Amino acid sequence: MSSKKDDLKFDTLAVRAGQVRSSEGEHSEAIFTTSSYVFDSAAAAAARFAGDEPGNIYSRFTNPTVRTFEERLAALEGAEACVATASGMSAILSTCLGLLKTGDHIVSSRSVFGSTTVLFTDYMAKLGIETSFVNLADFSNWESAIRPETRLLFLETPSNPLTEIADISKLAELAHLNGCLLVVDNCFCTPALQQPIRHGADIVVHSATKFLDGQGRCVGGAVLGARDIVGEDVFGFLKTAGPTMSPFNAWVFMKGLETLKLRMQAHSTNALALAQWLEQQDAVKRVYYPGLESHAQHVLAKTQQSGFGGLLSFELKGGKDAGWRLIDATRLVSITANLGDTRTTITHPATTTHNRLTDEQRQQAGIDDGLIRVAVGLEDVEDLKTDLARGMG
């Protein structure tokens, strides 16, 4: 690009940032499906391996297509560096293993993806890294959980599946006062609706599988932040351990970024309309969506998000039986635990995404047996209402 990134707006960066054309002069970004690279000489190879000369070495950690995706997403998030990974969970794993050591401590929201909880409790614990879980929206919980050995504060905002909102700026200040890093999973808003680094977060993680792709095609993740933290420490782990994003997947995600803002605005519009309709249904006990005035953190969401996203959940009065009956009655929406697709998806969190948690952990996280999660797609919202109404009789 001839213009500086700082001079360009989000929509332009989404389609232009990071691209370096090859000698072929391609208009769309190329896919470099190669495992290794050729050097001009033995001396050039030595200089590349020593870090004295920039350039590609081996596609486990350097690939032109992956690099273009990384630079584009970094531009959208306002980050200095991005490390692309094989999945969203490997992004979180790379963050932890790149930055933590035995004896360190994590404070995490209880309202995180079930696999994230298991990663912390079952696998980080094996390495002597302990995690304390707190109420996402209760600032005093975060304050009281911090210890001298705490290194990371970790959260999703909005959370999955209850769409709770954390005050990013306030938690960033708390983290920095205690010598900690604030890590925000921005999967559900994406940088099109929320940019945590601009609110003080140190690291942003993504499951690119979700809204960044937007069409349910590939699995991938990303870690973003400062050059000395993400670009060195997290990258160092990826370079050695190899939870690497493939060039093809990186190319697919780049294509997703080109339409990201348009899609997130449409997801948000549809989700708000569906959430307002759900609030009026007799079978529904409660609806969780930050765009509703009834949401506990609605005002906070408006201050740090430019839209409310495509994720919502609602609690049925009849518990698990009512939840399964509604899901089985649908004919249009897809029964799948994935989300962020153009197609609306529906799932029962207690028996799918959060089934690896104990009953006590689910209760603490607010995952009721009657809870249904819907990731609202781009279909006509009236068709979605009709489909959900089938199971509410």
C-alpha positions in Angstrom: 0.0 0.0 0.0 1.3 3.5 -0.8 -0.5 5.1 2.2 0.5 4.7 5.8 -1.8 2.4 7.8 -2.4 5.2 10.3 -4.0 7.3 7.6 -6.4 4.6 6.4 -9.9 3.8 7.8 -11.1 0.4 8.9 -12.9 -0.6 5.7 -9.8 0.2 3.6 -7.5 -1.7 5.9 -9.9 -4.7 5.8 -9.3 -5.1 2.1 -5.8 -3.7 1.6 -3.6 -4.0 4.7 -0.6 -6.4 4.6 -0.6 -7.2 0.9 2.7 -7.4 -0.8 2.4 -8.4 -4.5 4.8 -10.9 -6.0 6.6 -10.4 -9.3 3.5 -11.9 -11.0 1.5 -8.7 -10.1 -1.6 -10.6 -8.8 -4.5 -8.4 -7.7 -5.9 -10.9 -5.1 -3.5 -12.2 -2.6 -1.6 -15.3 -3.5 -1.6 -18.6 -1.6 2.0 -19.7 -0.9 1.7 -23.5 -0.5 5.3 -24.2 0.3 6.9 -25.8 3.3 10.4 -24.2 2.8 12.2 -21.5 1.0 15.4 -21.3 -1.2 18.4 -19.1 -0.2 20.7 -17.4 -2.7 23.8 -18.8 -0.9 25.1 -20.5 2.2 25.9 -17.1 3.7 22.4 -15.8 3.0 20.9 -18.9 4.7 23.1 -18.3 7.7 22.1 -14.7 7.9 18.4 -15.6 7.7 18.7 -18.2 10.5 20.7 -15.9 12.7 18.1 -13.2 12.4 20.5 -10.8 10.7 18.5 -10.7 7.5 14.7 -10.7 7.3 12.8 -13.2 5.2 11.2 -16.7 5.1 12.8 -19.8 6.6 10.2 -22.5 7.1 6.4 -22.4 6.9 6.0 -23.6 10.5 6.6 -20.0 11.5 7.1 -17.8 8.3 4.8 -17.9 5.4 3.8 -14.9 3.1 0.1 -15.7 3.1 -0.1 -16.1 6.8 1.9 -13.0 7.3 -0.5 -11.0 5.2 -3.4 -12.2 7.3 -1.5 -11.3 10.5 -0.7 -7.8 9.3 -4.2 -7.1 8.2 -5.8 -8.3 11.4 -3.2 -6.4 13.5 -4.1 -3.2 11.5 -7.8 -3.8 12.3 -7.2 -4.4 16.0 -4.7 -1.6 16.4 -2.0 -4.0 17.5 1.8 -3.9 16.8 2.0 -7.7 16.2 -0.1 -10.7 15.4 0.7 -14.4 15.6 -1.7 -16.6 13.6 -2.4 -20.1 15.1 -4.0 -23.4 14.1 -7.2 -22.7 16.2 -8.7 -20.4 18.8 -7.7 -22.7 21.6 -4.1 -22.9 20.3 -4.1 -19.1 20.4 -4.9 -19.2 24.1 -2.5 -22.1 24.8 0.3 -20.2 22.9 -0.4 -17.1 25.0 -0.1 -19.0 28.3 2.9 -21.1 27.4 4.7 -18.2 25.8 4.2 -15.9 28.8 3.8 -18.0 31.9 6.0 -20.3 34.0 5.5 -22.7 36.9 4.2 -20.8 40.0 2.4 -18.1 38.0 -1.3 -17.4 38.5 -4.2 -16.6 36.2 -7.4 -14.8 37.2 -10.1 -15.7 34.7 -13.7 -15.0 34.3 -16.0 -17.9 35.0 -17.9 -16.9 31.9 -15.5 -18.3 29.3 -15.8 -21.1 26.7 -15.9 -24.5 28.4 -12.7 -25.7 26.7 -10.9 -22.6 28.0 -11.9 -23.5 31.5 -10.7 -27.1 31.0 -7.4 -25.8 29.6 -6.8 -23.8 32.7 -8.0 -26.3 35.3 -6.7 -29.5 33.8 -3.7 -28.6 31.7 -2.2 -25.4 33.0 -2.6 -26.8 36.5 -0.3 -29.8 35.5 2.4 -27.2 34.8 2.0 -25.6 38.2 0.0 -22.6 36.8 -3.0 -22.1 39.0 -6.2 -20.3 38.0 -8.8 -18.5 40.1 -12.3 -17.9 38.5 -14.3 -14.8 39.2 -17.6 -13.2 38.3 -17.0 -11.3 35.1 -19.0 -8.3 35.9 -18.1 -8.0 39.6 -15.0 -5.8 39.7 -14.4 -6.5 43.4 -14.0 -10.2 42.6 -11.2 -9.4 40.3 -9.5 -7.2 42.9 -9.7 -9.7 45.6 -8.4 -12.6 43.4 -5.1 -11.0 42.5 -2.0 -12.4 44.2 1.6 -11.4 44.0 2.2 -14.2 41.5 -0.7 -13.2 39.3 0.5 -12.6 35.7 -2.6 -12.7 33.5 -6.2 -11.5 33.8 -8.3 -13.4 31.2 -11.8 -12.8 29.9 -14.3 -12.9 27.1 -16.5 -9.8 26.5 -19.2 -10.4 25.5 -19.1 -13.8 27.2 -20.3 -17.1 25.8 -23.1 -17.8 26.1 -24.6 -15.3 28.5 -23.2 -12.2 26.8 -22.0 -10.6 30.0 -19.9 -7.4 29.5 -16.7 -6.5 31.3 -15.4 -3.0 31.7 -12.1 -3.4 29.7 -10.6 0.0 30.7 -11.2 -0.6 34.4 -9.8 -4.1 34.3 -6.8 -2.9 32.3 -6.0 -0.3 34.9 -6.3 -3.0 37.6 -4.0 -5.3 35.7 -1.3 -2.7 35.2 -1.4 -1.5 38.8 -0.6 -5.1 39.8 2.0 -5.8 37.1 -0.3 -8.1 35.1 -1.3 -8.4 31.5 -5.0 -8.1 30.5 -6.0 -10.7 27.8 -9.3 -10.2 26.1 -11.0 -12.8 23.9 -12.6 -10.6 21.2 -14.1 -13.5 19.3 -17.8 -12.4 19.5 -17.4 -8.7 18.6 -14.3 -8.8 16.3 -12.4 -5.6 15.7 -15.4 -4.4 13.6 -17.4 -3.8 16.8 -14.8 -3.6 19.6 -11.0 -3.0 19.8 -9.9 -4.0 23.3 -6.3 -2.7 22.8 -7.7 0.8 22.4 -9.3 0.4 25.8 -6.1 -0.7 27.5 -6.0 -4.5 27.0 -2.5 -5.9 26.4 -3.4 -9.0 24.4 -6.4 -9.9 22.2 -7.1 -13.5 21.2 -9.4 -14.7 18.5 -10.9 -17.9 17.2 -10.7 -16.9 13.5 -13.0 -19.9 12.9 -15.9 -17.8 14.0 -16.9 -14.4 12.7 -13.5 -13.6 11.1 -14.1 -16.3 8.6 -17.8 -15.8 8.7 -18.8 -18.8 6.6 -17.8 -21.8 8.7 -15.1 -23.0 6.3 -11.8 -23.2 8.3 -10.3 -23.5 11.8 -7.7 -20.9 13.0 -6.8 -18.5 15.7 -4.7 -15.4 16.4 -2.9 -13.6 19.2 -2.4 -9.8 19.0 -0.5 -7.3 21.1 2.8 -5.5 21.6 5.8 -6.5 19.5 8.0 -7.5 22.5 5.2 -9.6 24.0 3.3 -11.2 21.2 5.9 -10.7 18.4 8.7 -12.3 20.5 7.4 -14.3 23.4 4.3 -15.8 21.9 5.9 -16.1 18.5 8.8 -17.9 20.1 6.5 -20.6 21.4 4.8 -21.0 18.1 8.1 -21.2 16.3 9.2 -24.0 18.5 6.0 -25.9 19.2 4.3 -25.3 15.9 0.5 -24.8 16.4 0.6 -23.1 13.0 -2.0 -21.7 10.7 -2.0 -23.1 7.2 -1.6 -20.8 4.2 -4.9 -21.8 2.7 -6.8 -21.1 5.9 -5.0 -17.7 6.2 -6.1 -16.9 2.7 -9.7 -17.8 3.5 -9.6 -15.7 6.7 -8.3 -12.7 4.7 -11.3 -13.0 2.4 -13.5 -13.0 5.5 -11.9 -9.8 6.8 -12.8 -8.0 3.6 -16.5 -8.2 4.4 -16.2 -8.3 8.2 -17.7 -4.9 9.1 -20.7 -5.4 6.7 -21.4 -8.8 8.1 -21.1 -7.8 11.8 -23.5 -4.9 11.3 -26.0 -7.3 9.7 -25.5 -9.9 12.4 -26.1 -7.2 15.0 -29.3 -5.9 13.3 -30.8 -9.4 13.0 -29.8 -10.4 16.6 -31.4 -7.3 18.1 -34.6 -7.9 16.3 -34.7 -11.6 17.3 -33.8 -10.7 20.9 -36.7 -8.2 21.1 -39.1 -10.8 19.7 -37.9 -13.5 22.1 -38.6 -11.2 25.1 -42.2 -11.1 24.1 -42.7 -14.9 24.1 -44.5 -16.6 27.0 -42.2 -19.7 26.9 -39.1 -17.6 27.4 -38.0 -16.8 31.0 -35.2 -14.4 30.1 -33.2 -13.2 27.1 -29.5 -12.4 27.2 -28.3 -9.8 24.6 -26.3 -6.6 25.2 -28.4 -4.7 22.8 -31.5 -5.0 25.0 -32.1 -2.3 27.6 -33.0 -5.1 30.0 -29.4 -6.4 29.8 -27.4 -5.6 33.0 -24.5 -4.1 31.2 -26.3 -2.5 28.2 -25.0 1.0 29.0 -21.4 -0.3 29.4 -21.7 -2.2 26.1 -22.7 1.0 24.3 -19.6 2.8 25.6 -17.0 0.2 24.3 -18.7 -1.5 21.4 -20.0 0.1 18.2 -22.5 -2.8 17.8 -23.9 -5.6 19.9 -22.9 -8.6 17.8 -24.7 -11.7 16.6 -24.7 -13.9 19.7 -27.6 -14.2 22.1 -29.1 -16.7 24.5 -32.4 -17.2 26.2 -33.7 -19.3 29.0 -36.9 -21.4 28.6 -39.3 -22.0 31.4 -39.3 -25.8 30.9 -35.6 -26.6 31.5 -33.7 -29.2 29.4 -36.8 -30.9 28.0 -38.2 -27.6 26.7 -34.7 -26.7 25.3 -34.3 -29.9 23.4 -37.9 -29.8 22.2 -37.4 -26.3 20.7 -34.1 -27.3 19.1 -35.5 -30.5 17.6 -38.5 -28.6 16.2 -36.4 -26.2 14.1 -36.3 -26.8 10.3 -34.2 -23.8 9.2 -31.5 -23.0 11.8 -28.5 -25.4 12.0 -28.1 -27.5 15.1 -24.3 -27.1 15.7 -22.1 -25.8 18.4 -20.1 -23.7 16.0 -21.0 -20.0 15.6 -20.1 -16.9 13.6 -21.5 -18.3 10.3 -23.8 -16.6 7.7 -26.2 -19.4 8.7 -27.9 -19.2 12.1 -26.9 -21.9 14.5 -28.5 -23.1 17.7 -27.2 -25.3 20.6 -27.9 -26.3 24.2 -24.8 -25.2 26.1 -25.2 -27.4 29.1 -24.9 -30.6 27.1 -22.6 -29.3 24.3 -20.1 -26.4 24.6 -20.1 -26.6 28.4 -20.7 -30.3 29.0 -17.1 -30.9 30.2 -17.7 -28.7 33.2 -19.0 -30.1 36.4 -22.5 -29.4 37.6 -21.1 -26.9 40.1 -19.0 -25.2 37.5 -22.0 -24.8 35.2 -24.1 -23.5 38.0 -21.4 -20.9 38.9 -21.2 -19.9 35.3 -25.0 -19.4 35.0 -25.5 -22.2 32.5 -29.0 -23.3 33.2 -30.5 -26.5 31.7 -33.1 -24.4 30.0 -30.5 -22.1 28.3 -30.4 -22.0 24.5 -27.7 -20.2 22.6 -28.3 -18.8 19.1 -25.7 -17.3 16.8 -27.8 -15.2 14.5 -26.9 -15.4 10.9 -27.8 -13.4 7.8 -31.1 -15.0 6.9 -34.3 -12.9 6.9 -35.2 -12.5 10.6 -38.9 -13.2 10.1 -38.0 -16.7 8.9 -35.9 -17.2 12.0 -38.8 -16.1 14.2 -41.1 -18.6 12.5 -38.5 -21.4 12.9 -38.0 -20.8 16.6 -41.7 -20.4 17.2 -42.3 -24.0 16.1 -40.9 -25.4 19.3 -42.5 -22.9 21.8 -46.0 -24.3 21.7 
